[in-house]
C-alpha cells in the first residue's frame, strides 16, 4: 500500500521543504540538459559526470533538508549512474526515461507536500521499490525492469521500449535495415524546417501508445514504417507548395494531394511492406468519405491509417498554435481534433484521448 502525505512529510519544518524545492528546481534544469546530451551520445564522459553530480547534489540537499522522499528516490538512481560512470552499464533511452520520470514525480510530490495535498495517486512507493530493485539488478534485466516500472507507475508502456521490441522483431524478419532506411528518410524530411525537428519520434510515440491502448490491433512493425514514410512524398513536390506558410490555392492543393501516392508507391515496391503502403495511401481519407485520394468511408479505411490521420493532424494543429505556449497549444490541438468528428474515427479518437490525458497527467 502506498504511503500517504503524512508518511513522507518527515521534515523539520516547512522552511526546509521550501529550501529543498528551490534547490531542486535549480538542479533539475542541469539534470534534464545532461540527459538530453546522453540520449545523443550515451558515452560522453563529461555529461555522465555532470549528471551524476547533479543527482548527488539533489540527494545531498534532500538529506540536509530532511526530505526523506528525495533521498529514497535519488539514491537508487545514483547507484545506477555509478555503474554508467564506471563503464559497467550503457546509458540508454529507457534509463533516461526512468530518471526523468522519477525526478518529475519528486518535483510533483514536493509541491503537493507544500500544498498539503495527498500523494496517493503518484504511486511513490511503487516507484521507490522499483528503483531499489533496479539498482541491484543484473545489467541484462535492467531494460525489462525499467519498462515494467514505468508501466506500473504511469499506466503506459514507454515509447522507447516499443521501439526496442520492434527492432528486435524486425531483426528476426530481416527488416531492420529497411526500418533504419525509412527512419533516415524521415530525419531528412525534418531538416527542411526547424518546426519539423523531432517530429518522427513524437509521431511514433503517439502512434505506438494509441495502438497499445486499443490492444495493438495494428502490426507495430508496419505502423512504424508508415509513420516514418507517410509524408516522404512531400520531398517530391515543389518546396514552394509544401513549405508554403500561407493558404494554398486550389491548384496547389491538387499538387499536395499527390504526396501519399509517392510514399505508398515506395513502400509497396519493397518486399514485406504492403501493410505500411496501405496505411500511407489512406492516411488522408476521412470517415465521412470527404478525404483523398479515393474518398473512402470508415469501413474501408484500415486502422493504421486512422491512427496516422489523427496523430498527423494533431502534430499540425499543435505547431499551428505553438505561439500560445506548449500547454495551451496542446489543449487547442486536442479541442480541434475532437471537434472534427466527421474526419476521424470516433473509436480511435477515444483511444488517442486516453493517451493524451495520460501524457498531460504525467
C-alpha positions as CSV (number, residue, x, y, z in Angstrom):
1,X,0.0,0.0,0.0
2,X,1.4,3.4,-1.0
3,X,2.4,5.9,1.6
4,X,0.3,9.0,2.4
5,X,1.3,12.6,2.7
6,X,1.8,12.2,6.5
7,X,4.1,9.2,6.0
8,X,6.5,11.2,3.8
9,X,6.2,14.5,5.5
10,X,9.2,13.8,7.7
11,X,10.8,17.2,7.6
12,X,11.8,19.6,10.4
13,X,9.7,22.4,9.2
14,X,8.1,24.0,6.1
15,X,11.1,26.3,5.5
16,X,13.3,23.3,5.0
17,X,10.9,21.9,2.4
18,X,10.8,25.2,0.6
19,X,14.6,25.4,0.7
20,X,14.8,21.9,-0.9
21,X,12.2,22.8,-3.5
22,X,14.2,25.8,-4.6
23,X,17.5,23.9,-4.8
24,X,15.7,21.1,-6.7
25,X,14.4,23.5,-9.3
26,X,17.9,24.7,-9.9
27,X,19.5,21.3,-10.4
28,X,16.7,19.7,-12.4
29,X,17.5,22.0,-15.4
30,X,21.1,20.8,-15.3
31,X,19.9,17.2,-15.0
32,X,17.5,17.4,-17.9
33,X,20.1,19.0,-20.1
34,X,22.6,16.2,-19.4
35,X,20.0,13.5,-20.0
36,X,19.3,15.1,-23.4
37,X,23.0,15.2,-24.2
38,X,23.3,11.5,-23.3
39,X,20.4,10.5,-25.5
40,X,22.5,11.7,-28.4
41,X,25.9,10.4,-27.1
42,X,25.5,7.8,-24.4
43,X,29.3,7.6,-23.9
44,X,30.0,11.3,-23.3
45,X,32.1,11.2,-20.1
46,X,31.5,14.9,-19.3
47,X,27.7,14.6,-19.5
48,X,27.8,11.4,-17.4
49,X,29.9,13.1,-14.7
50,X,27.7,16.3,-14.7
51,X,24.5,14.2,-14.5
52,X,25.9,12.2,-11.6
53,X,27.0,15.3,-9.7
54,X,23.6,16.9,-10.2
55,X,21.8,13.9,-8.9
56,X,24.2,13.5,-6.0
57,X,23.7,17.2,-5.1
58,X,19.9,16.7,-5.1
59,X,20.3,13.7,-2.8
60,X,22.6,15.7,-0.5
61,X,20.2,18.6,-0.4
62,X,17.3,16.2,0.5
63,X,19.4,14.8,3.3
64,X,20.3,18.2,4.7
65,X,16.7,19.4,4.5
66,X,15.4,16.2,6.0
67,X,13.2,15.3,2.9
68,X,13.3,11.5,3.2
69,X,11.4,11.1,-0.1
70,X,14.2,12.9,-2.0
71,X,16.8,10.6,-0.6
72,X,14.9,7.5,-1.3
73,X,14.2,8.4,-4.9
74,X,17.7,9.6,-5.8
75,X,19.8,7.0,-4.0
76,X,19.0,4.0,-6.3
77,X,19.3,6.2,-9.4
78,X,22.7,7.3,-8.1
79,X,23.7,3.6,-7.8
80,X,22.7,3.0,-11.5
81,X,24.6,6.1,-12.7
82,X,27.7,5.0,-10.8
83,X,27.7,1.9,-13.0
84,X,27.4,4.1,-16.0
85,X,30.2,6.3,-14.9
86,X,32.4,3.2,-14.3
87,X,31.7,1.9,-17.8
88,X,29.8,-1.1,-16.5
89,X,26.4,-0.1,-17.8
90,X,25.5,1.8,-21.0
91,X,23.3,4.9,-20.7
92,X,20.1,4.1,-22.7
93,X,16.8,5.8,-23.7
94,X,15.0,3.7,-21.1
95,X,17.4,4.8,-18.4
96,X,16.8,8.4,-19.4
97,X,13.0,7.9,-19.2
98,X,13.1,6.4,-15.7
99,X,15.4,9.2,-14.4
100,X,13.2,11.9,-15.8
101,X,10.0,10.2,-14.5
102,X,11.5,9.8,-11.0
103,X,12.7,13.4,-10.8
104,X,9.4,14.7,-12.2
105,X,7.5,12.7,-9.5
106,X,9.8,14.1,-6.9
107,X,9.0,17.7,-8.0
108,X,5.3,17.0,-8.0
109,X,5.4,15.4,-4.6
110,X,7.3,18.4,-3.1
111,X,4.7,20.8,-4.4
112,X,1.9,18.5,-3.1
113,X,3.5,18.4,0.4
114,X,3.8,22.2,0.4
115,X,0.1,22.5,-0.5
116,X,-0.9,19.7,2.0
117,X,-2.3,17.6,-0.8
118,X,-2.4,13.8,-0.9
119,X,0.5,11.9,-2.6
120,X,-1.5,8.6,-3.0
121,X,-2.2,8.9,-6.8
122,X,1.5,9.3,-7.6
123,X,2.4,5.7,-6.7
124,X,5.6,6.9,-5.0
125,X,6.1,3.7,-3.1
126,X,5.8,1.6,-6.3
127,X,8.4,3.9,-7.9
128,X,10.8,3.7,-4.9
129,X,10.5,-0.1,-4.6
130,X,11.1,-0.5,-8.3
131,X,14.1,1.9,-8.3
132,X,15.6,-0.1,-5.5
133,X,15.2,-3.4,-7.4
134,X,16.8,-1.8,-10.5
135,X,19.8,-0.6,-8.5
136,X,20.7,-4.2,-7.6
137,X,19.6,-5.9,-10.9
138,X,21.9,-7.5,-13.3
139,X,22.6,-5.4,-16.4
140,X,20.7,-7.9,-18.6
141,X,17.5,-7.4,-16.5
142,X,17.5,-3.6,-16.3
143,X,15.7,-2.7,-19.5
144,X,12.8,-5.0,-18.8
145,X,12.7,-3.8,-15.2
146,X,12.5,-0.2,-16.3
147,X,9.7,-0.9,-18.8
148,X,7.7,-2.7,-16.1
149,X,8.3,0.1,-13.6
150,X,7.3,2.9,-15.9
151,X,4.1,1.0,-16.9
152,X,3.3,0.3,-13.2
153,X,3.7,4.0,-12.2
154,X,2.2,5.7,-15.3
155,X,-0.1,3.1,-16.9
156,X,1.7,3.5,-20.2
157,X,4.5,1.5,-21.9
158,X,7.4,3.7,-22.7
159,X,7.8,4.5,-26.4
160,X,11.5,3.6,-26.4
161,X,10.5,0.1,-25.2
162,X,8.1,-0.3,-28.1
163,X,10.9,0.8,-30.5
164,X,13.3,-1.7,-28.9
165,X,10.8,-4.6,-29.2
166,X,10.0,-3.6,-32.8
167,X,13.7,-3.6,-33.8
168,X,14.1,-7.0,-32.2
169,X,11.2,-8.4,-34.2
170,X,12.4,-6.7,-37.4
171,X,15.8,-8.3,-37.0
172,X,14.3,-11.8,-37.0
173,X,12.4,-11.0,-40.2
174,X,15.3,-9.2,-42.0
175,X,13.5,-5.8,-41.8
176,X,15.9,-3.9,-39.5
177,X,17.8,-2.3,-42.4
178,X,14.6,-1.2,-44.1
179,X,13.4,0.5,-40.9
180,X,16.6,2.3,-40.4
181,X,16.5,3.4,-44.0
182,X,12.9,4.7,-43.5
183,X,14.0,6.5,-40.4
184,X,16.8,8.2,-42.2
185,X,14.4,9.4,-44.8
186,X,12.1,10.8,-42.1
187,X,15.0,12.6,-40.5
188,X,16.0,14.0,-43.8
189,X,12.5,15.4,-44.2
190,X,12.9,17.1,-40.7
191,X,15.8,19.1,-42.0
192,X,13.6,21.2,-44.2
193,X,12.2,23.2,-41.4
194,X,13.1,23.8,-37.7
195,X,9.5,23.1,-36.8
196,X,9.9,19.5,-38.1
197,X,12.8,18.6,-35.7
198,X,11.9,15.6,-33.6
199,X,8.7,15.1,-35.5
200,X,9.2,11.4,-36.3
201,X,9.8,10.5,-32.7
202,X,6.8,12.5,-31.5
203,X,4.5,10.8,-34.0
204,X,6.0,7.4,-33.4
205,X,5.3,7.6,-29.7
206,X,1.7,8.8,-30.2
207,X,1.1,6.0,-32.8
208,X,2.5,3.3,-30.6
209,X,0.7,4.4,-27.4
210,X,-2.6,4.8,-29.3
211,X,-2.3,1.4,-30.8
212,X,-1.3,-0.1,-27.5
213,X,-4.3,1.5,-25.8
214,X,-6.5,-0.5,-28.3
215,X,-4.7,-3.7,-27.6
216,X,-2.2,-3.4,-30.5
217,X,-4.5,-4.5,-33.4
218,X,-2.2,-2.8,-35.9
219,X,1.1,-4.6,-36.8
220,X,3.6,-2.4,-35.0
221,X,6.4,-3.0,-37.5
222,X,4.2,-1.9,-40.4
223,X,3.0,1.0,-38.3
224,X,6.5,2.2,-37.6
225,X,7.3,2.1,-41.3
226,X,4.1,4.1,-42.1
227,X,5.0,6.7,-39.5
228,X,8.4,7.2,-41.0
229,X,7.3,7.3,-44.6
230,X,3.8,8.8,-44.7
231,X,5.0,12.3,-45.6
232,X,8.1,11.4,-47.5
233,X,6.2,12.1,-50.8
234,X,6.4,15.8,-49.9
235,X,10.0,15.8,-50.9
236,X,8.9,15.0,-54.5
237,X,6.7,18.1,-54.6
238,X,7.8,21.8,-55.2
239,X,9.1,23.2,-51.9
240,X,7.2,26.4,-52.8
241,X,4.0,24.5,-52.2
242,X,4.5,22.1,-49.3
243,X,6.6,24.6,-47.3
244,X,4.2,27.5,-48.0
245,X,3.2,29.4,-44.9
246,X,0.0,31.0,-46.3
247,X,-3.2,29.5,-47.7
248,X,-2.8,27.1,-50.7
249,X,-4.5,27.8,-54.0
250,X,-6.9,25.2,-55.5
251,X,-4.1,24.1,-57.9
252,X,-1.6,23.8,-55.1
253,X,-4.0,21.7,-53.1
254,X,-4.3,19.3,-56.0
255,X,-0.5,19.0,-56.2
256,X,-0.3,18.4,-52.4
257,X,-2.8,15.5,-52.7
258,X,-0.2,13.6,-54.7
259,X,2.2,13.1,-51.8
260,X,0.6,9.9,-50.3
261,X,0.9,8.1,-53.6
262,X,4.6,8.8,-53.9
263,X,5.3,7.4,-50.4
264,X,2.9,4.5,-50.7
265,X,4.5,3.6,-54.0
266,X,7.9,3.4,-52.4
267,X,6.6,1.1,-49.7
268,X,4.6,-1.2,-51.9
269,X,7.6,-1.8,-54.2
270,X,9.7,-3.1,-51.3
271,X,9.0,-6.7,-50.3
272,X,7.2,-7.1,-47.0
273,X,5.9,-3.5,-46.6
274,X,2.4,-3.8,-48.2
275,X,0.7,-3.2,-44.9
276,X,2.5,0.1,-44.4
277,X,1.8,1.1,-48.0
278,X,-1.9,0.8,-47.5
279,X,-1.8,2.9,-44.2
280,X,0.2,5.6,-46.0
281,X,-2.1,5.6,-49.1
282,X,-5.2,6.1,-46.9
283,X,-3.9,8.5,-44.2
284,X,-5.7,11.5,-45.7
285,X,-9.0,9.6,-46.1
286,X,-11.9,10.7,-43.8
287,X,-14.5,8.5,-42.2
288,X,-17.3,10.5,-43.9
289,X,-15.8,10.0,-47.4
290,X,-14.6,13.6,-47.9
291,X,-10.9,12.6,-47.9
292,X,-8.5,11.8,-50.6
293,X,-7.3,10.2,-52.9
294,X,-10.2,7.7,-53.2
295,X,-12.9,9.2,-51.0
296,X,-13.1,6.1,-48.8
297,X,-15.5,5.8,-45.9
298,X,-14.8,4.5,-42.4
299,X,-15.3,0.8,-43.0
300,X,-12.9,0.9,-46.0
301,X,-10.1,2.6,-44.1
302,X,-7.5,0.4,-42.4
303,X,-6.9,1.0,-38.6
304,X,-3.3,2.0,-39.1
305,X,-4.4,4.8,-41.5
306,X,-6.9,6.0,-38.9
307,X,-4.1,6.3,-36.3
308,X,-1.9,8.1,-38.8
309,X,-4.6,10.5,-39.7
310,X,-5.2,11.6,-36.1
311,X,-1.6,11.9,-35.0
312,X,-0.6,13.7,-38.2
313,X,-3.4,16.3,-37.7
314,X,-2.6,16.6,-34.0
315,X,1.0,17.5,-34.9
316,X,0.0,20.0,-37.5
317,X,-2.5,21.8,-35.2
318,X,0.0,21.8,-32.3
319,X,2.5,23.5,-34.5
320,X,-0.1,26.0,-35.8
321,X,-0.8,27.1,-32.2
322,X,2.8,26.9,-31.0
323,X,2.9,30.6,-30.3
324,X,0.4,30.1,-27.5
325,X,2.9,28.1,-25.4
326,X,3.2,24.3,-25.1
327,X,0.3,23.8,-22.7
328,X,-2.2,26.0,-24.5
329,X,-1.2,24.7,-27.9
330,X,-1.8,21.1,-26.8
331,X,-5.2,22.0,-25.3
332,X,-6.2,23.8,-28.5
333,X,-5.0,20.8,-30.7
334,X,-7.0,18.4,-28.6
335,X,-10.1,20.5,-28.9
336,X,-9.7,20.8,-32.7
337,X,-9.1,17.1,-33.2
338,X,-12.2,16.2,-31.1
339,X,-14.4,18.7,-32.9
340,X,-13.6,17.0,-36.3
341,X,-16.0,14.1,-35.7
342,X,-16.6,13.7,-39.4
343,X,-12.9,13.4,-40.2
344,X,-11.6,10.9,-37.7
345,X,-12.7,7.6,-36.4
346,X,-14.6,8.0,-33.1
347,X,-13.2,4.7,-31.8
348,X,-9.6,5.8,-32.4
349,X,-10.2,9.3,-31.1
350,X,-11.2,7.7,-27.8
351,X,-8.0,5.7,-27.6
352,X,-6.0,8.8,-28.6
353,X,-7.7,10.9,-26.0
354,X,-6.7,8.4,-23.3
355,X,-3.1,8.6,-24.4
356,X,-3.0,12.4,-24.4
357,X,-4.7,12.6,-21.0
358,X,-2.1,10.2,-19.6
359,X,0.7,12.3,-21.1
360,X,-0.7,15.5,-19.6
361,X,-1.2,14.0,-16.2
362,X,2.3,12.6,-16.2
